[in-house]
């Protein structure tokens, strides 16, 4: 068997290099992740690869920053004569 985490070949149920279980299927990377994926239920997101979740988090934070900057701009505009 080949470990899906580190790629080490072994014959036991546990990887001799990283200690991961060889019986568990690991999530595969998606071709792309879009912001609309945040609307998916938790049980679907739990099947995402860690890297895909980090990309999704970056997209969400980018949108949050845009909304905050827009709010500040509107507040400043309301105070100007």
GUDREN-493971 format. One record per residue (C-alpha): residue number from 1; x, y, z negated; chain. Coordinates in steps of 0.25 Angstrom, whole numbers, plus 5000, padded with zeros to 4 digits. Layout:
// residues N
  seq  east  north    up  mol
  NUM     X      Y     Z    A
...
//
This chain:
// residues 81
  seq  east  north    up  mol
    1  5000   5000  5000    A
    2  5004   5014  5002    A
    3  5002   5025  4992    A
    4  4992   5036  4998    A
    5  4999   5046  4989    A
    6  5014   5045  4991    A
    7  5015   5035  5002    A
    8  5023   5024  4995    A
    9  5021   5010  4999    A
   10  5018   5000  4988    A
   11  5011   4987  4984    A
   12  5005   4990  4970    A
   13  4992   4997  4967    A
   14  4999   5009  4962    A
   15  5010   5017  4970    A
   16  5024   5014  4965    A
   17  5028   5028  4968    A
   18  5017   5038  4964    A
   19  5008   5029  4956    A
   20  4995   5031  4964    A
   21  4985   5020  4965    A
   22  4986   5014  4979    A
   23  4972   5009  4979    A
   24  4966   5023  4980    A
   25  4963   5029  4993    A
   26  4968   5044  4993    A
   27  4961   5055  5000    A
   28  4966   5059  5014    A
   29  4970   5073  5018    A
   30  4959   5080  5026    A
   31  4961   5086  5039    A
   32  4956   5099  5034    A
   33  4949   5105  5022    A
   34  4938   5116  5023    A
   35  4933   5125  5013    A
   36  4919   5119  5014    A
   37  4924   5106  5008    A
   38  4923   5113  4994    A
   39  4908   5110  4995    A
   40  4910   5095  4995    A
   41  4907   5088  4982    A
   42  4918   5084  4972    A
   43  4918   5069  4976    A
   44  4921   5072  4991    A
   45  4932   5082  4987    A
   46  4938   5072  4977    A
   47  4941   5064  4990    A
   48  4949   5075  4996    A
   49  4965   5074  4996    A
   50  4971   5083  4986    A
   51  4978   5092  4996    A
   52  4964   5094  5003    A
   53  4958   5099  4990    A
   54  4970   5108  4988    A
   55  4967   5114  5002    A
   56  4952   5115  4998    A
   57  4956   5122  4985    A
   58  4965   5132  4993    A
   59  4953   5135  5002    A
   60  4944   5138  4991    A
   61  4954   5147  4984    A
   62  4956   5155  4997    A
   63  4941   5157  4998    A
   64  4940   5161  4983    A
   65  4951   5171  4985    A
   66  4944   5177  4998    A
   67  4931   5178  4990    A
   68  4938   5185  4978    A
   69  4945   5195  4987    A
   70  4932   5198  4994    A
   71  4926   5201  4980    A
   72  4937   5210  4976    A
   73  4936   5218  4989    A
   74  4921   5220  4987    A
   75  4923   5224  4973    A
   76  4934   5235  4978    A
   77  4924   5239  4989    A
   78  4913   5241  4979    A
   79  4922   5250  4970    A
   80  4926   5259  4982    A
   81  4918   5272  4985    A
//
